[in-house]
Amino acid sequence: MTHGIAGARRPDPWQLATLAIAATMLLPLLALLWTAAQGSQGLWSHIAVYVLPRSALNTLALLAGVGTLVVAIGTGAAWLVTAYDFPGRRVLAWALLLPLAVPTYIVAFAYLDLLHPLGPVQGAARALLGYDSPRDFRLPDIRSLAGAVLLLGFVLYPYVYLTTRAMFMTQASSLLEAARTLGTTRAALFLRVALPLARPAIAIGAALALLETLNDIGASEFLGVQTLTVAIYSTWVTRSDLPGAAQIALVMLAIVVLLVVLERYGRRRQRYAATQRPRPMQPLRLRGGAAALALGLGAMPVAIGFAIPAASLGWQSLERLRRHGGATPQLLDSAGNTLAVAAAATVATLLAGLVVAWALRLAQRRRRPLLAGAALRVASLGYAIPGTVLAIGLLLPLAWFDDAANAVLQAFGGAPRMLLMGSATALVIAYVLRFLAISAGGIEAGLTRIPGSLDQAAASLGERPGTALARVHLPLLRPALAAAALLVFVDTMKELPATLLLRPLNFETLATRLYAEAARGTYEEGAVAALLIVAAGLLPVMLLARAGLGYGGERQT
């Protein structure tokens, strides 16, 4: 007992490591405040008058439009496949997740080519209507705020669909059945019973979709919408005004905080107590025209958000490979760079997430979870911070590290050089901070499924926490680790904003190569890179679909 008390008083290396990770997460935010306070060399007046108001209004309008659209599509689709039964329902239930595989900037890239005045859609429309030239007839330009709202809404609705459908499937059926016995119609059942109960899930899904909207840079820039994210990038890259970019980034952080507060407000006073084991809702069987209408309505967001852009990218990729006899060396280099940094970031993120989650497990066992829990929440902040904001915040700490390291090198006669700034290591650091929440959350969830009795048994045999983790828990954590690794790897491959700002010179990933090709208007060249990213994105979607279809006792129809 004395040994246990003395050991409890010694600094816990797991807790110290978790605090170090949390401090590393806070460092970019503190550096952002410091950078913004330095002033923007007389340019702030220009930014405040000409850049910030327009960018802020566009961003708020984009968030409002996308938020409304994802809630409408996601909630409606979730109710459709939960409350009704029709041919194709089971396939539609997982197909509605497919837009998650396509990053927003890739959808914008595909539709810019499809809906171009000289593209296939407008060309077919003119041929059908008897017009010869785009001057005689052309569709409204997709390069607009309305176009951005539509495209982002049809890509990001699965966040609301996923959380809301899970809520619909697990609600106690007795509540819905009681309402139906009172003569409540299906429409009233949805509006008066199911929808209020699902409000927390809708709030969570909408908040995630809006955070992704705020993080977007490629789609907004391709579609000509000057958002805060685009303003940060142009202020730093075009004007070389880091303090000005940091000041705009602080405005984005304020919007992030507002979104988190609104999400919490949407879930306020939402507490449920189940008196019986929830049963899945019994869907109403549809036949004939009603079944065809339901299938058509459910398939429309899948077609717009995934099938049409994926088919377009596939066709362009085949044409590109057929004409040029395979992939170019530049594309292969970009693919190799992407795989290398994604693999390094995945390993580092898993290790950091394992440390944070294991430290919380130890603290809970010792009944001292407050500090570890707070550190976990701080370390998970990165997922809510847009990539541009995180990258701008990292620039100063990376420069500080390089200056300190060069001072040591020069003291020993070495030549100064950039160790982190302008290196792939900077990208890995940004990815780890950005996606640590995915790793830590997945591993923590996996640890909760491991009985505490195993910890006690290992401790009674004299095993130290690290040994117990390696010999007992890690083998049981393999599914959780694999799922977290897959999600982190794919998100790293798709990440564009942080990569644009921190990548080394002449270092291209698939995302940045696609961005460059879109900027040049060479859509066929970027199609192969886009298709590779989409193919990688399908893997976690398949994982989500497999987990979702087996949930709630659904039967194949």
C-alpha positions in Angstrom: 0.0 0.0 0.0 2.8 2.4 0.9 4.4 1.7 -2.5 1.1 2.4 -4.3 0.7 5.8 -2.4 4.3 6.8 -3.1 3.9 5.8 -6.8 0.7 7.9 -7.0 2.6 10.9 -5.8 5.3 10.6 -8.4 4.7 12.5 -11.7 2.8 10.2 -14.0 4.7 10.2 -17.4 1.4 9.5 -19.2 -0.2 12.5 -17.7 2.8 14.6 -18.5 2.9 13.5 -22.1 -0.8 14.3 -22.4 -0.3 17.8 -21.0 2.6 18.3 -23.5 0.3 17.3 -26.4 -2.4 19.6 -25.1 0.1 22.4 -24.8 1.3 21.8 -28.4 -2.3 22.1 -29.5 -2.6 25.5 -27.7 0.6 26.8 -29.0 -0.7 27.7 -32.5 -3.7 29.5 -31.0 -1.5 31.5 -28.7 0.9 32.3 -31.6 -2.1 33.4 -33.7 -3.0 35.9 -31.0 0.6 37.1 -30.8 0.9 37.5 -34.6 -2.4 39.3 -34.9 -1.3 41.8 -32.2 1.8 42.8 -34.2 -0.2 44.8 -36.6 -0.4 44.4 -40.4 2.1 47.1 -41.5 -0.6 49.6 -42.3 -2.7 47.2 -44.3 -5.3 46.6 -41.6 -7.3 49.6 -42.6 -7.5 48.2 -46.2 -8.4 44.7 -44.8 -11.0 46.1 -42.4 -12.8 48.2 -45.1 -12.4 46.1 -48.3 -11.7 42.5 -47.4 -13.2 41.6 -44.0 -16.8 42.8 -44.4 -17.3 41.2 -47.8 -15.6 37.9 -46.7 -17.5 37.8 -43.4 -20.8 38.4 -45.1 -20.1 35.8 -47.8 -19.0 33.3 -45.1 -22.1 33.9 -43.0 -24.4 33.6 -46.0 -22.7 30.4 -47.1 -23.0 28.9 -43.6 -26.7 29.9 -43.4 -27.5 28.4 -46.9 -25.5 25.2 -46.4 -26.8 24.7 -42.9 -30.4 25.0 -44.1 -29.8 22.6 -47.0 -27.9 19.9 -45.1 -30.6 19.9 -42.3 -33.4 19.6 -44.9 -31.7 16.9 -47.0 -30.1 15.0 -44.2 -33.1 14.9 -41.9 -35.5 14.1 -44.8 -33.3 11.3 -46.1 -32.9 9.8 -42.6 -36.7 9.8 -42.1 -37.4 8.4 -45.5 -35.2 5.3 -45.1 -36.3 4.8 -41.5 -40.0 5.3 -41.6 -40.8 3.8 -45.0 -40.1 0.6 -46.8 -39.8 0.4 -50.5 -37.7 -1.5 -53.1 -34.1 -0.4 -53.1 -34.3 1.0 -49.6 -31.5 -1.0 -48.1 -29.1 0.0 -51.0 -30.2 3.6 -50.6 -29.6 3.6 -46.9 -25.8 3.2 -47.4 -25.6 5.0 -50.8 -26.7 8.2 -49.1 -23.3 8.2 -47.3 -21.4 8.2 -50.6 -21.0 12.0 -50.9 -18.7 11.8 -47.8 -16.1 10.2 -50.1 -15.9 13.3 -52.3 -14.2 16.4 -50.9 -16.0 19.6 -51.5 -13.3 21.0 -53.8 -13.4 17.9 -56.0 -17.2 18.3 -56.5 -16.7 21.9 -57.4 -13.9 20.9 -59.8 -16.1 18.3 -61.5 -19.2 20.5 -61.9 -17.1 23.5 -63.2 -16.2 21.3 -66.1 -19.6 19.7 -66.6 -21.5 23.0 -66.4 -19.0 25.1 -68.3 -20.6 27.1 -71.2 -18.6 24.8 -73.6 -19.1 21.7 -71.5 -21.3 18.7 -72.1 -24.4 19.7 -70.2 -24.8 23.2 -71.8 -23.8 21.8 -75.2 -26.5 19.1 -75.0 -29.1 21.7 -73.8 -28.3 24.0 -76.8 -28.4 21.1 -79.2 -31.8 20.1 -77.8 -33.2 23.6 -78.0 -31.7 24.4 -81.4 -29.1 26.9 -80.4 -25.6 27.0 -81.9 -23.5 29.3 -79.7 -23.2 30.0 -76.0 -24.0 33.6 -76.8 -27.5 32.5 -77.8 -28.2 30.3 -74.8 -26.4 29.6 -71.6 -27.4 28.3 -68.2 -26.9 30.5 -65.1 -23.2 30.5 -64.0 -22.4 28.0 -61.3 -19.6 30.4 -60.1 -21.8 32.1 -57.5 -22.8 32.0 -53.9 -25.9 30.1 -54.7 -23.9 27.6 -56.7 -21.5 27.1 -53.7 -24.5 26.6 -51.3 -26.0 24.0 -53.6 -22.8 22.0 -54.2 -21.7 22.1 -50.6 -25.1 21.2 -49.3 -25.4 18.1 -51.5 -21.9 17.0 -50.4 -22.1 17.6 -46.7 -25.7 16.5 -45.9 -24.4 13.0 -44.8 -23.2 14.4 -41.5 -26.8 15.2 -40.6 -28.1 12.1 -42.2 -25.8 9.8 -40.3 -26.4 11.3 -36.8 -30.2 11.8 -37.4 -30.8 8.3 -38.8 -29.0 6.7 -35.8 -31.3 8.7 -33.5 -34.4 7.7 -35.5 -33.3 4.0 -35.4 -32.7 3.9 -31.6 -35.7 5.9 -30.4 -38.1 3.9 -28.2 -40.7 2.7 -30.7 -43.3 2.8 -27.9 -43.4 6.7 -28.2 -44.1 6.5 -31.9 -46.5 3.7 -31.6 -48.4 5.5 -28.9 -48.7 8.5 -31.1 -49.9 6.4 -34.0 -52.6 4.8 -31.8 -53.9 8.3 -31.2 -54.5 8.7 -34.9 -51.4 10.8 -35.7 -50.5 10.8 -39.4 -47.0 10.0 -40.6 -46.3 13.7 -41.3 -47.5 14.8 -37.8 -45.6 11.9 -36.3 -42.4 13.2 -37.9 -43.0 16.9 -37.0 -44.4 16.5 -33.5 -42.6 13.4 -32.1 -39.6 12.2 -34.1 -38.2 15.6 -35.1 -38.1 17.1 -31.5 -36.4 13.9 -30.2 -33.8 14.1 -33.0 -32.9 17.7 -32.5 -29.6 16.9 -30.6 -28.5 14.6 -33.5 -29.5 17.3 -36.1 -27.5 19.9 -34.1 -24.4 17.7 -34.0 -24.5 16.8 -37.7 -25.2 20.4 -38.8 -22.3 21.7 -36.7 -19.9 19.2 -38.3 -21.2 20.1 -41.8 -20.7 23.8 -41.1 -17.2 23.3 -39.7 -16.4 21.5 -43.0 -17.9 24.5 -44.9 -15.8 26.9 -42.9 -12.7 24.8 -43.6 -13.3 24.7 -47.3 -11.0 26.7 -49.6 -10.9 25.0 -52.9 -14.7 24.9 -53.7 -15.1 28.5 -52.6 -12.2 29.8 -54.6 -13.2 27.7 -57.7 -16.7 29.1 -57.5 -15.6 32.7 -57.0 -16.9 33.1 -53.5 -14.6 35.3 -51.3 -14.9 33.6 -47.9 -12.8 34.2 -44.9 -10.7 31.1 -45.7 -9.9 32.4 -49.1 -9.2 35.8 -47.7 -6.7 34.3 -45.2 -4.9 32.5 -48.0 -4.7 35.4 -50.4 -3.6 37.8 -47.6 -0.7 35.6 -46.7 0.3 34.2 -50.0 -0.5 37.2 -52.3 0.2 40.1 -50.0 2.7 38.4 -47.7 0.9 39.9 -44.7 1.0 37.4 -42.0 -0.4 39.6 -39.2 -3.3 40.5 -41.5 -4.0 36.9 -42.2 -3.9 36.2 -38.5 -6.4 38.9 -37.8 -8.8 37.4 -40.3 -8.1 34.0 -38.8 -9.3 35.3 -35.4 -12.6 36.2 -37.0 -12.9 32.7 -38.2 -12.1 31.4 -34.8 -14.9 33.5 -33.4 -17.3 31.9 -35.9 -16.1 28.4 -34.8 -16.8 29.3 -31.2 -20.2 30.5 -32.2 -21.0 27.3 -34.1 -19.9 25.2 -31.0 -22.1 27.3 -28.7 -25.0 27.0 -31.1 -24.5 23.2 -31.2 -24.5 23.0 -27.4 -27.5 25.2 -27.3 -29.4 22.9 -29.7 -28.7 20.0 -27.3 -29.6 21.8 -24.1 -31.8 20.0 -21.7 -31.9 17.0 -23.9 -31.9 14.0 -21.5 -33.8 10.8 -22.1 -34.5 7.9 -19.9 -35.5 4.6 -21.6 -37.8 2.4 -19.6 -37.4 -0.4 -22.0 -34.9 -1.6 -24.6 -35.4 0.6 -27.7 -36.7 -1.2 -30.8 -36.3 -0.1 -34.3 -39.3 1.6 -35.9 -41.5 -0.5 -38.1 -41.4 1.1 -41.5 -44.5 1.7 -43.6 -44.5 -0.4 -46.8 -44.8 1.7 -50.0 -45.9 0.4 -53.3 -46.3 1.5 -56.9 -45.9 5.2 -57.6 -45.3 6.1 -53.9 -42.4 3.6 -53.8 -40.9 5.0 -57.1 -41.2 8.6 -55.8 -39.5 7.7 -52.5 -36.7 6.0 -54.3 -36.3 8.9 -56.7 -36.2 11.5 -53.9 -33.7 9.4 -52.0 -31.5 8.9 -55.0 -31.3 12.5 -56.0 -28.8 13.7 -53.4 -26.7 10.6 -54.1 -26.6 11.4 -57.8 -25.8 15.1 -57.3 -23.3 14.7 -54.5 -21.5 11.6 -55.7 -22.6 9.7 -58.8 -22.5 12.5 -61.4 -19.1 14.0 -60.3 -17.6 10.6 -59.8 -18.7 9.5 -63.3 -17.4 12.7 -64.8 -14.0 12.2 -63.1 -13.9 8.6 -64.2 -14.6 9.4 -67.8 -12.0 12.3 -67.9 -9.4 10.1 -66.2 -9.9 7.3 -68.8 -9.6 9.8 -71.6 -6.5 11.3 -70.1 -4.8 8.0 -69.6 -5.8 6.8 -73.0 -4.4 9.8 -74.8 -1.1 10.0 -72.9 -0.5 6.3 -72.3 -0.6 6.4 -68.5 0.0 8.6 -65.6 2.6 11.4 -65.9 5.7 11.5 -63.7 4.4 14.6 -62.0 1.2 12.8 -61.0 3.2 9.8 -59.7 5.4 12.1 -57.7 2.3 13.7 -56.2 0.8 10.4 -55.3 4.1 9.3 -53.7 4.3 12.5 -51.7 0.7 12.1 -50.6 1.2 8.5 -49.4 4.4 9.4 -47.6 3.1 12.3 -45.6 -0.3 10.6 -45.0 1.5 7.5 -43.6 3.8 9.5 -41.4 0.9 11.6 -40.1 -1.2 8.6 -39.4 1.4 6.8 -37.3 2.2 10.0 -35.4 -1.5 10.8 -34.8 -2.2 7.2 -33.6 0.6 7.4 -31.1 -0.5 10.8 -29.8 -4.1 9.6 -29.6 -3.1 6.4 -27.8 -1.1 8.4 -25.2 -4.0 10.8 -24.6 -6.7 8.1 -24.4 -4.6 5.8 -22.2 -3.7 8.7 -19.8 -7.4 9.3 -19.4 -8.1 5.6 -18.7 -5.4 5.6 -16.0 -6.8 8.8 -14.5 -10.3 7.4 -14.4 -9.0 4.2 -12.7 -7.3 6.4 -10.0 -10.5 8.6 -9.8 -8.6 11.7 -10.9 -10.0 12.2 -14.4 -10.5 16.0 -14.4 -7.0 17.0 -15.5 -6.7 14.2 -18.1 -10.2 14.8 -19.4 -9.5 18.5 -19.8 -6.2 17.7 -21.6 -8.1 15.3 -24.0 -10.6 18.1 -24.8 -7.8 20.6 -25.5 -5.9 18.1 -27.6 -9.0 17.5 -29.6 -9.6 21.1 -30.5 -7.8 20.8 -33.8 -10.6 19.2 -35.7 -12.8 22.2 -35.0 -10.2 24.6 -36.2 -10.1 25.3 -40.0 -6.9 24.2 -41.7 -6.0 27.7 -42.8 -6.3 29.0 -39.2 -4.2 26.2 -37.8 -1.5 26.7 -40.5 -1.3 30.4 -39.9 -0.9 29.7 -36.2 1.8 27.2 -36.8 4.0 29.5 -38.9 5.4 31.4 -35.9 6.2 28.4 -33.6 7.9 26.6 -36.5 10.0 29.7 -37.2 10.8 30.0 -33.5 12.0 26.3 -33.4 14.1 26.8 -36.5 15.7 30.0 -35.0 16.6 28.1 -31.8 17.9 25.1 -33.6 20.0 27.2 -35.9 21.5 29.0 -32.9 22.6 25.7 -31.6 24.0 24.6 -35.0 26.0 27.8 -35.4 27.4 27.5 -31.9 28.9 24.1 -33.0 30.0 25.4 -36.3 27.1 24.1 -38.4 25.4 26.0 -41.2 22.0 27.4 -40.6 19.1 25.9 -42.4 15.3 25.6 -42.3 14.5 22.4 -40.4 10.7 22.6 -40.0 9.6 25.6 -42.0 9.2 24.6 -45.6 9.6 20.9 -44.9 7.3 17.9 -45.0 7.7 17.7 -41.2 5.6 20.9 -40.9 2.8 19.2 -42.8 2.9 16.1 -40.5 2.7 18.3 -37.4 -0.3 20.2 -38.9 -2.0 16.9 -39.8 -1.4 15.5 -36.3 -2.9 18.5 -34.6 -5.8 18.7 -37.1 -6.9 15.1 -36.8 -5.8 14.1 -33.3 -9.5 14.2 -32.3 -10.3 11.4 -34.6 -7.5 9.2 -33.3 -8.1 10.0 -29.6 -11.8 9.7 -29.8 -11.7 6.3 -31.6 -9.2 4.8 -29.3 -11.0 6.1 -26.2 -14.2 4.5 -27.5 -12.3 1.3 -28.0 -10.9 1.4 -24.5 -14.3 1.8 -23.0 -15.3 -1.6 -24.4 -12.4 -3.3 -22.5 -13.5 -4.3 -19.0 -11.7 -2.5 -16.1 -11.1 -5.9 -14.5 -8.3 -6.5 -17.0 -6.5 -3.4 -15.7 -6.9 -4.6 -12.1 -5.7 -8.1 -13.0 -2.6 -6.7 -14.7 -1.9 -4.4 -11.8 -2.2 -7.3 -9.3 0.4 -9.2 -11.3 2.8 -6.2 -11.0 2.5 -5.0 -14.6 3.3 -1.4 -15.1 0.8 0.7 -17.1 2.9 0.8 -20.2 3.4 -3.0 -20.1 -0.3 -3.6 -19.5 -1.1 -1.4 -22.5 1.3 -3.3 -24.8 0.5 -6.8 -23.7 -3.2 -6.6 -22.7 -5.0 -3.6 -24.3 -3.3 -3.2 -27.7 -4.3 -6.6 -29.0 -7.9 -5.8 -28.0 -7.7 -2.3 -29.5 -6.7 -3.5 -33.0 -10.2 -2.8 -34.6 -10.4 0.6 -33.0 -6.8 1.4 -34.1 -7.4 0.2 -37.6 -10.6 2.3 -38.0 -8.9 5.4 -36.6 -5.9 4.9 -38.8 -8.1 4.6 -41.9 -10.0 7.8 -41.1 -6.9 9.8 -40.3 -5.1 8.5 -43.4 -7.9 9.4 -45.8 -8.6 12.8 -44.1 -4.9 13.6 -44.5 -5.0 12.7 -48.2 -7.9 15.1 -48.7 -6.7 18.0 -46.6 -6.1 21.1 -48.8 -6.0 24.3 -46.8 -3.2 23.5 -44.4 -1.2 21.7 -47.2 -1.4 24.8 -49.4 0.1 27.0 -46.7 2.7 24.7 -45.2 4.0 22.5 -48.1 7.6 22.8 -49.1 8.6 24.4 -52.4 8.0 22.1 -55.4 6.2 19.6 -53.1 2.8 18.6 -54.5 0.2 16.3 -53.1 -2.8 15.0 -55.0 -4.9 17.7 -53.4 -2.5 20.6 -54.3 -2.0 19.2 -57.8 -5.7 19.2 -58.4 -5.9 22.7 -57.0 -3.2 23.9 -59.4 -4.8 22.2 -62.4 -8.1 23.8 -61.6 -6.5 27.2 -61.3 -5.0 26.6 -64.8 -8.3 25.4 -66.2 -6.8 22.0 -67.2 -9.6 19.9 -65.8 -8.6 16.7 -67.6 -5.1 16.8 -66.1 -6.6 17.1 -62.6 -9.2 14.4 -63.0 -6.9 11.5 -62.3 -5.7 13.1 -59.0 -9.3 13.8 -58.1 -10.4 10.2 -58.8 -7.6 8.8 -56.7 -8.7 10.9 -53.7 -12.3 9.9 -54.2 -11.3 6.2 -54.4 -9.4 6.5 -51.1 -12.4 8.3 -49.6 -14.7 5.4 -50.3 -12.9 3.2 -47.8 -14.1 5.0 -44.6 -17.5 5.4 -46.2 -17.7 1.6 -46.7 -16.7 1.2 -43.0 -19.5 3.6 -41.9 -22.0 1.9 -44.2 -21.1 -1.6 -42.8 -21.5 -0.4 -39.3 -24.7 1.5 -40.0 -26.5 -1.3 -41.9 -26.0 -3.7 -39.1 -27.4 -1.4 -36.5 -30.9 -1.3 -35.2 -31.9 -4.7 -36.3 -32.6 -3.8 -40.0 -33.6 -6.5 -42.3 -32.9 -6.6 -46.0 -35.8 -5.6 -48.2 
